């Protein structure tokens, strides 16, 4: 097996940038084709390579990557997830990532975050907590250091 196949199998054929499926039969030269994104600039990263669409991988070199929050989630002042992921991966600890008007909204956001971070930062031990305060519900991510 090639490095691409190994990384793709580990990542479940999902692009780490957009979280959409990568077609293993698409040409590696096509924007929706598979590519390996190397994380050599991040010396502390435990996972050196991640799967990305060719277009997502190329675009992130020119534009700062933004992991979008789904429109279906009701989150006020959502945190920039790439920044949060980097800090939690390096230092561990806790970060408040958004405020929600109801506990149900906060739980939906927390569930999505744990799932999304499992692909964004594989192997990072992460939990999401909800804390009530000031008539709203705070979504807080906690990570232990690896």
N, C-alpha and C positions, 0 to 999 in steps of 0.2 A: 504494500500500500504506500501511497505517496503522503507527503506531509499534508497536502490539501485534504486527502481522504481521511487521514487521522484526525485532523482538527475539525473537519465537518462532522464526522461521526460523533466526536466528543460534544460538539455544540448542537447536535440534533438538527443539522442543516438549517439553522436559523441565523440570520444576520444579526450580529451584536449591535449594530447601529440602529437599524429600523425595526428589528424584531420580526421581520417577515421571512417566509420560507425562501431558501436558496435552492434553485433547481439544479441538481447534480448533472443533468443532461445539457444544460445551457453552456454555450461556449465561454471559456474563461475570458474572451475578448469582448463579450457582450456586457452592457452595463448591469444586467440582472444576473450575470454569470458569477460563479464562485471565485473568491480570492481569499488569500490568507493575509490578515492584517497583523503585522509584527509589532510587538510592544517593546521593542528594544530600548526605546527612549525612557521607559519606566523600569528602572533597574530593580525596584522592589516588587514588581508584579510577579505573582506566583505563576500565572498563566502567560507564557511568552507570546503566543499567537492566538488569534481569534478568527472565526469565519465572518466574512462580510461579502456583500454583493460587490462586484468590481466597481460599480458607480459610487456606492456608499464609501468604499475604501478610498477611491480617488478624490472624491469630494471633500472628505475630512482633512485631506492635506492642504486644501485651499481655504476651507471654512471650518470654524470651530464646530465640533459635533454637538448637537443638541438632541437629547432623548426626549421626545414629546410625551406629555401626559395625555392619556386618552380623553377625548371630548366627553365621554360618558361619565367621567368622574367629576364630582363637584368639589373642587379644591380651591381655596382662596390662597393667593400668594404661594403657588407651588415652587419648591426649591429647584434649582438647576441640577438634574440628577447626575450628570457626569462629574460635576464638582463634588457633590455629596459622595458619590462612589469612590472618587480618588481619595478624599479625606478619610472615609471609613476604612478603606483598604490599607492606607498607610498607618493610621493612628488608632483605629478602633473607636470605641466610645459611642456617644449618642448624638443624634441630630434631629431637630424638629424640621420636617420637610413640607408641612402644609397645615392649613386649618380648614375644618369642614363644619357646616352648619348643623349636621345631625350625626349621631353615632353611627347610623347605618352608612352614611356617606364616607365617614372616616374608616369604617371597617372595609368597605369596598376598595378604598384607596390603599389601605394597609395590605390587603390580600394581593392587589395588583403589584404593589412595590416589592413584596417578598418574591413573587413569581418573576418579575422583570429583573431584579437584582441577581437572581440565581443564574441568569444568562449574561447579564452585564458584567458581573464580577464572580465568575464561577469559583466555588469553594469558600467564599466569604461567609462565615457563620453570622447570619443576619436574622433579626427578629423585628417585628413592627408592633408598637404599643400605641394605645389610644388613651389620651388623658383629657378629662373634662376641665374646662376652665373658662371663666368669663363668658358663658353662654355659647361656647363653641367647643369643638373637639379637636385636639392637636394630634397629628400623626407623627410619631417619633420612631426613627430607625435606630437600632442598636447593633453594633458589630463588635465581636471580640477580635483581637489581633490574631493573625495566623502565625 
